[in-house]
Amino acid sequence: MVPGVLRDLVRLQPQPGAHRVAVRAGISVLVPLLVVLALGRPEWSLYAVFGAFTAVYGRNHVHLPRVVMQAGAGAALTLAVALGTLVGTLGHREPVAVLGTAVVAGIGARLAAVQDWHPPGPLFLVFAFGATAAFPHRPADVAVAVAVAGATAGFAVLVGNAGALLRRDERPRTWVRTRHLPADPWLPAQFALAVLISGAVATGLGIGHPYWATVAAAAPLTGHGSRGQLVRGLHRLGGTMVGLVSAAVLLSLGLGAVATVLVAAALQIVTELLVGRNYGLALVFITPMALLMGQIAVVRPVGPLLVDRALETVIGTGVTLALVAVGVAVRRRRAS
């Protein structure tokens, strides 16, 4: 198994059409973030960026299937942002945020499987709920969150399908919808358990940004089988650590808000060019992008920010890989 894992860690998969997805994702991130800055509401970028993630769905679909997939994912992301904002209005939100993120992970995993989402799994839903729940909000912010995230998601759907309207496309327009349930019926429960444990550990230790641990915990479970999950976990760990170096450089430059948005959008484009080829390599760019986007909404000291990201990644991936190892051991014992 070890040689196969090592090969998978460095393998570059072909990803035809990645440039189109990358451009759509870049535009979907860039325009809404520039709009909220122009409105003098940089704090709204927290809501806008998760709506913009609608653009990454349905990269292998065209026409109606892509519209349907992106519309469903956009609605789910908007709901996750709304619920996270609602949790952020609570006085003692930390325990509710951890439990809520676990529930979102389990339900999101089931929804992603039933709707055959690509990219698979509830990763973006976990990120959207956890990030918004981590910050304090007022009750009035819930309506703002829905409006901003929903509008951004709608814009991403328009961007994602504008090409089909503007060009003559000879690809077949028939739509055969398939629904693929998880091969492992316990996968939603695994997502929920990994997210719950990692979020509880990070919160209990008092580390800032505990939602980073839950995202790191959810990411490996989107791999296929125990080997794929191991590879994805190692990619998450190694790619994040390398990405923190570039993040430190970019964050130390003291970029203004507009420059930060431009750099983040560029990193989003590079991410989409690489994520289908090698997840670990993509994380070298995902990591600084996520940290830069967070700084647009709320400026934080750079040093503690980098340390938090490193620690939370270790916690999240460590929890999930431990659960994967336990699952493999149990299956082997039953088979013997």
C-alpha positions as CSV (number, residue, x, y, z in Angstrom):
1,M,0.0,0.0,0.0
2,V,2.9,2.4,0.8
3,P,4.3,2.5,-2.8
4,G,0.8,3.2,-4.1
5,V,0.3,6.0,-1.6
6,L,3.6,7.6,-2.5
7,R,2.7,7.5,-6.2
8,D,-0.6,9.1,-5.6
9,L,0.9,11.8,-3.5
10,V,3.0,13.1,-6.5
11,R,0.7,12.1,-9.4
12,L,-0.5,14.8,-11.7
13,Q,-3.9,13.9,-13.0
14,P,-5.1,15.3,-16.4
15,Q,-7.8,17.9,-16.0
16,P,-9.2,19.0,-19.4
17,G,-11.2,22.2,-19.4
18,A,-9.7,23.4,-16.1
19,H,-8.9,26.8,-17.5
20,R,-12.6,27.5,-18.1
21,V,-13.5,26.6,-14.6
22,A,-10.6,28.6,-13.3
23,V,-11.7,31.8,-15.1
24,R,-15.3,31.4,-14.0
25,A,-14.3,30.9,-10.4
26,G,-11.9,33.9,-10.5
27,I,-14.6,36.2,-11.9
28,S,-17.2,34.8,-9.4
29,V,-14.8,35.7,-6.5
30,L,-13.4,38.9,-7.8
31,V,-16.5,40.9,-8.8
32,P,-18.6,40.4,-5.5
33,L,-15.6,41.1,-3.3
34,L,-14.9,44.4,-5.2
35,V,-18.6,45.3,-4.9
36,V,-18.7,44.9,-1.1
37,L,-15.5,47.0,-0.9
38,A,-17.1,49.7,-3.1
39,L,-20.1,49.7,-0.8
40,G,-17.8,50.2,2.2
41,R,-18.8,46.9,3.7
42,P,-15.7,44.7,3.8
43,E,-17.3,42.6,6.6
44,W,-19.8,41.4,4.0
45,S,-17.0,39.6,2.2
46,L,-17.4,36.8,4.7
47,Y,-20.8,36.1,3.2
48,A,-19.9,36.9,-0.4
49,V,-17.0,34.5,-0.7
50,F,-19.1,31.4,0.3
51,G,-21.7,32.3,-2.3
52,A,-18.9,32.6,-4.8
53,F,-17.8,29.0,-4.2
54,T,-20.9,28.0,-6.2
55,A,-18.8,28.5,-9.2
56,V,-16.6,25.4,-8.5
57,Y,-19.5,23.0,-8.8
58,G,-20.5,21.2,-12.0
59,R,-17.2,21.6,-13.7
60,N,-17.8,18.4,-15.7
61,H,-21.4,19.3,-16.7
62,V,-22.8,21.5,-19.4
63,H,-26.1,23.4,-19.9
64,L,-29.1,22.4,-17.7
65,P,-27.2,19.9,-15.5
66,R,-24.6,22.5,-14.6
67,V,-27.3,25.1,-13.8
68,V,-29.2,22.6,-11.6
69,M,-26.1,21.5,-9.8
70,Q,-24.9,25.0,-9.2
71,A,-28.3,26.3,-8.2
72,G,-28.7,23.5,-5.6
73,A,-25.2,24.0,-4.3
74,G,-25.6,27.8,-4.2
75,A,-28.9,27.4,-2.2
76,A,-27.2,25.0,0.2
77,L,-24.3,27.4,0.7
78,T,-26.6,30.3,1.3
79,L,-28.5,28.3,3.9
80,A,-25.3,27.3,5.6
81,V,-24.2,30.9,5.8
82,A,-27.5,32.0,7.1
83,L,-27.5,29.3,9.8
84,G,-23.9,30.0,10.8
85,T,-24.8,33.7,11.1
86,L,-27.7,32.9,13.3
87,V,-25.5,30.8,15.6
88,G,-23.1,33.8,15.7
89,T,-25.9,35.8,17.3
90,L,-25.8,33.6,20.4
91,G,-24.0,34.6,23.6
92,H,-22.2,31.3,24.1
93,R,-22.0,30.1,20.5
94,E,-18.9,27.8,20.7
95,P,-20.6,24.5,21.7
96,V,-23.6,25.2,19.4
97,A,-21.1,26.0,16.5
98,V,-19.3,22.7,17.0
99,L,-22.4,20.6,17.2
100,G,-24.0,22.5,14.3
101,T,-21.0,22.0,12.1
102,A,-21.1,18.3,12.7
103,V,-24.8,18.2,11.8
104,V,-24.1,20.2,8.6
105,A,-21.3,17.8,7.7
106,G,-23.5,14.8,8.1
107,I,-26.5,16.2,6.2
108,G,-24.3,17.8,3.6
109,A,-22.5,14.5,2.9
110,R,-25.8,12.9,2.3
111,L,-27.1,15.8,0.1
112,A,-23.9,15.8,-1.9
113,A,-24.2,12.1,-2.6
114,V,-27.8,12.2,-3.5
115,Q,-27.3,15.2,-5.8
116,D,-24.0,13.8,-7.2
117,W,-22.2,17.0,-6.5
118,H,-18.8,17.7,-8.0
119,P,-16.7,18.4,-6.1
120,P,-18.1,15.8,-3.8
121,G,-18.7,16.0,-0.1
122,P,-19.8,18.7,2.3
123,L,-16.5,20.5,2.6
124,F,-17.7,23.9,1.4
125,L,-20.9,23.7,3.5
126,V,-18.8,22.9,6.6
127,F,-16.5,25.8,5.8
128,A,-19.4,28.2,5.2
129,F,-21.3,27.3,8.4
130,G,-18.2,27.1,10.6
131,A,-16.6,30.3,9.5
132,T,-19.8,32.4,9.9
133,A,-20.7,30.8,13.2
134,A,-17.2,31.7,14.6
135,F,-17.8,35.4,14.4
136,P,-20.2,37.5,16.5
137,H,-23.3,38.7,14.7
138,R,-26.4,40.8,15.3
139,P,-29.9,39.4,14.5
140,A,-30.2,41.8,11.6
141,D,-27.0,40.3,10.0
142,V,-28.9,37.1,9.2
143,A,-31.0,38.9,6.5
144,V,-27.8,40.6,5.1
145,A,-26.0,37.2,5.0
146,V,-28.8,35.6,3.0
147,A,-29.0,38.5,0.6
148,V,-25.2,38.8,0.0
149,A,-24.5,35.1,-0.2
150,G,-27.6,34.4,-2.3
151,A,-26.8,37.3,-4.7
152,T,-23.2,36.1,-5.0
153,A,-24.3,32.5,-5.6
154,G,-26.8,33.7,-8.3
155,F,-24.0,35.7,-9.9
156,A,-21.8,32.6,-9.9
157,V,-24.5,30.6,-11.6
158,L,-24.8,33.3,-14.3
159,V,-21.0,33.4,-14.9
160,G,-20.8,29.6,-14.9
161,N,-23.4,29.3,-17.7
162,A,-22.8,32.4,-19.7
163,G,-20.6,30.6,-22.1
164,A,-23.3,28.2,-23.1
165,L,-25.5,31.2,-24.0
166,L,-22.9,33.2,-25.8
167,R,-21.3,30.5,-28.0
168,R,-22.5,27.9,-30.3
169,D,-21.9,24.6,-28.4
170,E,-22.0,21.4,-30.3
171,R,-21.9,19.2,-27.2
172,P,-25.0,17.2,-26.6
173,R,-27.7,18.9,-24.6
174,T,-29.5,15.8,-23.3
175,W,-29.7,15.6,-19.6
176,V,-29.5,12.2,-17.8
177,R,-29.5,12.8,-14.1
178,T,-27.9,10.2,-12.0
179,R,-28.0,9.9,-8.2
180,H,-25.1,8.1,-6.5
181,L,-25.5,7.3,-2.9
182,P,-22.4,6.7,-0.9
183,A,-20.8,3.3,-1.3
184,D,-20.3,3.4,2.4
185,P,-23.7,4.1,4.1
186,W,-21.9,5.3,7.2
187,L,-19.9,8.0,5.3
188,P,-22.2,10.8,6.5
189,A,-21.8,9.6,10.1
190,Q,-18.0,9.6,9.6
191,F,-18.1,13.1,8.3
192,A,-20.2,14.2,11.3
193,L,-18.0,12.3,13.8
194,A,-14.7,13.6,12.4
195,V,-16.0,17.2,12.4
196,L,-17.4,16.9,15.9
197,I,-14.3,15.5,17.5
198,S,-11.9,17.9,15.7
199,G,-14.1,20.9,16.4
200,A,-14.5,19.9,20.1
201,V,-10.7,19.4,20.5
202,A,-9.8,22.7,18.9
203,T,-12.4,24.6,20.9
204,G,-11.5,22.9,24.1
205,L,-7.8,23.8,23.6
206,G,-8.8,27.4,23.0
207,I,-7.2,27.7,19.6
208,G,-8.6,30.4,17.4
209,H,-10.6,29.6,14.3
210,P,-11.7,26.1,15.3
211,Y,-13.6,25.8,12.1
212,W,-10.3,25.3,10.3
213,A,-9.9,22.0,12.2
214,T,-13.4,20.9,11.0
215,V,-12.6,21.7,7.4
216,A,-9.3,19.8,7.7
217,A,-11.2,16.9,9.2
218,A,-13.8,16.9,6.4
219,A,-11.3,17.1,3.5
220,P,-9.7,13.6,3.6
221,L,-13.1,11.9,3.7
222,T,-13.8,13.1,0.2
223,G,-11.2,10.6,-1.1
224,H,-12.2,7.3,-2.6
225,G,-11.6,4.4,-0.2
226,S,-9.2,4.3,2.7
227,R,-6.2,4.8,0.5
228,G,-7.7,7.8,-1.2
229,Q,-8.6,9.2,2.2
230,L,-5.0,8.7,3.4
231,V,-3.6,10.4,0.4
232,R,-6.0,13.3,0.6
233,G,-5.2,13.7,4.3
234,L,-1.5,13.8,3.7
235,H,-2.1,16.3,0.8
236,R,-4.1,18.5,3.2
237,L,-1.3,18.4,5.8
238,G,1.7,18.8,3.6
239,G,0.1,21.3,1.2
240,T,-1.1,23.5,4.0
241,M,2.3,23.6,5.7
242,V,4.0,24.7,2.4
243,G,1.2,27.1,1.7
244,L,1.7,28.8,5.1
245,V,5.2,29.9,3.9
246,S,3.7,31.8,0.9
247,A,0.9,33.0,3.1
248,A,3.4,34.5,5.5
249,V,5.1,36.4,2.7
250,L,1.8,37.7,1.2
251,L,0.4,38.7,4.6
252,S,3.6,40.5,5.6
253,L,3.3,42.8,2.5
254,G,0.4,44.8,4.1
255,L,-1.6,44.8,1.0
256,G,-4.6,47.1,0.8
257,A,-8.1,45.8,0.5
258,V,-8.4,46.0,-3.3
259,A,-4.9,44.5,-3.8
260,T,-5.8,41.7,-1.4
261,V,-9.0,40.9,-3.4
262,L,-7.0,40.9,-6.7
263,V,-4.4,38.5,-5.3
264,A,-7.0,36.3,-3.7
265,A,-8.9,36.1,-7.1
266,A,-5.6,35.2,-8.8
267,L,-5.0,32.5,-6.3
268,Q,-8.5,31.2,-6.8
269,I,-7.8,30.8,-10.5
270,V,-4.5,29.0,-9.9
271,T,-6.3,26.7,-7.4
272,E,-8.9,25.6,-9.9
273,L,-6.2,24.9,-12.5
274,L,-4.4,22.6,-10.0
275,V,-7.0,21.1,-7.7
276,G,-8.1,18.3,-10.1
277,R,-4.5,17.5,-10.9
278,N,-3.0,17.3,-7.4
279,Y,-4.8,18.4,-4.3
280,G,-1.7,18.9,-2.3
281,L,-0.2,21.2,-4.9
282,A,-3.5,23.1,-5.0
283,L,-3.4,23.7,-1.2
284,V,-0.1,25.6,-1.6
285,F,-2.3,28.3,-3.2
286,I,-5.6,27.5,-1.3
287,T,-4.0,28.3,2.1
288,P,-2.8,31.9,1.4
289,M,-6.0,32.5,-0.5
290,A,-8.2,31.5,2.5
291,L,-6.1,33.6,4.9
292,L,-6.1,36.7,2.6
293,M,-9.9,36.4,2.2
294,G,-10.3,36.2,6.0
295,Q,-8.2,39.4,6.4
296,I,-10.6,41.3,4.1
297,A,-13.5,40.8,6.6
298,V,-11.6,41.0,9.9
299,V,-7.9,41.9,10.1
300,R,-6.0,39.7,12.5
301,P,-2.3,39.6,13.7
302,V,-0.4,37.5,11.1
303,G,1.7,35.4,13.5
304,P,-1.1,33.9,15.6
305,L,-3.1,33.5,12.4
306,L,-0.4,31.2,10.8
307,V,0.1,29.3,14.0
308,D,-3.7,28.7,14.4
309,R,-3.9,27.4,10.8
310,A,-1.0,25.0,11.3
311,L,-2.3,23.6,14.6
312,E,-5.9,23.3,13.4
313,T,-4.8,21.5,10.2
314,V,-2.8,19.0,12.3
315,I,-5.8,18.4,14.6
316,G,-8.4,18.0,11.8
317,T,-6.3,15.7,9.6
318,G,-5.0,13.8,12.6
319,V,-8.5,13.0,13.9
320,T,-9.8,11.9,10.5
321,L,-6.8,9.7,9.6
322,A,-7.1,8.1,13.1
323,L,-10.7,7.3,12.4
324,V,-9.9,6.0,8.9
325,A,-7.2,3.7,10.5
326,V,-9.7,2.4,13.1
327,G,-12.2,1.7,10.3
328,V,-9.6,-0.3,8.4
329,A,-8.6,-2.3,11.4
330,V,-12.2,-3.1,12.2
331,R,-12.9,-4.3,8.7
332,R,-9.8,-6.5,8.7
333,R,-10.7,-8.0,12.0
334,R,-14.2,-8.8,10.7
335,A,-12.8,-10.3,7.5
336,S,-10.4,-12.6,9.4
